[in-house]
Amino acid sequence: MFRKLSVLVIFTALALCQPYSTRAQFDILVQHLPEDANTLVLFDMEAILATPMATHGKWREGEQNDFSAGLLMVPPQTLQLAMASQMDIELMQGHWHASAMKLSEEPSMMTVTERYGGNVDEISRQSAAVLPNNTYVIKFGKFIVGSMYPADRQKAARWVDDVFSMSARKPLPTYLAEAVGYADHQKTPIIMAIDLENLLAPQLIRHRLDSMKSLKDHNVDLDKLATALSSVRGATLGLNVTDRISGGLKIDFANDISLMKDFAKPLLLECLSNHGTMIQEFNNWDIQVSTKEILLKGSLGPSGTQRIFSLLHTPPNMQVVETTSDSGSNQKSNPQRVAKASQQYFHSIGLLLNDLTSEDQRHQLTTPGLIAQWYARYAAKIDALPILHVDPDLVTFAAKVSGTLRQSQSAMRGVGAKTVAQISDTAQPQVYDYAAATGPYGGYGYRYAYNPRASMRADGEQMMKIAENQKLAGYSTAGNLMQQITTAMANMRRTMTEKYNIEF
């Protein structure tokens, strides 16, 4: 979604006919989001493009080409963006994802379907389009468009009805609504927030604290710690752009968490790792602990920025405004247009695979469950690339590439299951809980415990050896599959170059 902002955001921010304050614009967009969300993402495009980094990088130039190549997931005409979702936070899986965008030009549902396939629809008297990637795009007003995934027509209709039935909707829970104000008062152009209130019981947290490595060398009352942690209200990540990218991760609590001061950072990083949301730069960030807040601050590089946005389910890659290149798009594509579109398409696949490979090479710092999530997300990115005028053979090839990435995902997800199965067959531990490799707890996405006994240390060493062997086997399988993709990419590059007589 974001490459020229050190793989971040490039958007065109043109002035509207009637100017609004930043806060007012966010308020308008928030009122167009569905209810029951527990995550929120906000972007202030004008602030981003006014930064030295944007000016030096000339981000306003070439954004249409980058978008057409699939490197940007948001139309260049976007002025402001609000995204919300309802997540199963334990498993980091979404029930639904929605966005509301304010554009500089009037959107066209016909343009969307011409570019990406699908059908024009009408939902509760509003122009809409349903896309092949299981997404609804809805035109809410002359300059406001929304999207919802998955494409549940009944839910989409209720969403539209709610938007137009209440003049002053407040669809967000308290914590996410506070994040909207934070974006305004702190002048932070990028905000991500997650509502965690009433998520976990103190007893469940207390049970899990026993296995936290970050607490082993600290003399702490785990009962008091569990009570403090259970009062968590939410987490907010803010990103600032000047001549570099910096961020702050704020965790808010209702109760006093001062007892965490000596071990807050390692505990926080361990929790993020267990949930598959760890970013390597966090290790170098500074931490501040106050009575009811933990604040982690530092800089982000290109990889860390990409990792953060890869965690998001972004709006569909949709061109909702007709461009010069769209004129005459209903006519049969000429060979030059097909060649150019195919070249961009192939180049986009290569860039995504290169970025994924860069992350995969750092797998010793992550968990198999987290690696599996990267494979799944990049497979989805390839599936979402625009296919208008692209050679059909190349589109079929891309589907095979994304399918192979999902095989790699399955290989890494299977690490935890195979480890637990082998441990059960050998040491016969008393298994009390199990989650797939994308689950939040345990270094490999699984959880287990066994009764205390004299051979506990030997059994622990045996389990570590089993886990390491299964981890290596998972990486080996995924590595072989990635090598197959590399070979297939080289062959397809040769085929397309010969077919269109241009360098792919």
JOFEN-V146999 format. One record per run of one state. SS is the DSSP state (2 for helix, 1 for strand, 0 for the rest). FROM is the first residue (numbers start at 0). TO is the last residue. If there is no record, write none. Layout:
((SS FROM TO) (SS FROM TO))
This chain:
((0 0 20) (2 21 29) (0 30 37) (1 38 43) (2 44 48) (0 49 50) (2 51 56) (0 57 61) (2 62 67) (0 68 76) (1 77 87) (0 88 91) (1 92 102) (0 103 107) (2 108 115) (0 116 117) (1 118 122) (0 123 124) (1 125 130) (0 131 133) (1 134 138) (0 139 142) (1 143 148) (0 149 151) (2 152 164) (0 165 172) (2 173 184) (0 185 188) (1 189 194) (0 195 200) (2 201 208) (0 209 211) (2 212 214) (0 215 220) (2 221 228) (0 229 230) (1 231 240) (0 241 243) (1 244 252) (0 253 256) (2 257 259) (0 260 262) (2 263 273) (0 274 278) (2 279 283) (0 284 284) (1 285 288) (0 289 291) (1 292 299) (0 300 300) (2 301 309) (0 310 322) (2 323 325) (0 326 333) (2 334 359) (0 360 361) (2 362 364) (0 365 366) (2 367 382) (0 383 390) (2 391 425) (0 426 454) (2 455 499) (0 500 503))
